[in-house]
Amino acid sequence: MTILVRLDVLLAERKLKSRGLAQYIGVTEPNLSLLKSGKVKGIRFDTLEKICEALQCQPGDLLEYRADPPEEDQA
């Protein structure tokens, strides 16, 4: 199971810079970069709320679930 963070896509679609979003939501640029790359284990709901407010989106627009491909038996 993989959860993909689509923050970079939404920023590009809205022609916004990471720096401005980081300032708006009250996180550092390095922390926002970690979130964009999917290298975080979780996100606080208040941070998620601020991101959605800034980008005028829903949480589901930011996150995408992808199932792992089924493993094939090697007989």
Order of alpha helices (4+ residues) and beta strands (2+ residues): beta-alpha-alpha-alpha-alpha-alpha-beta
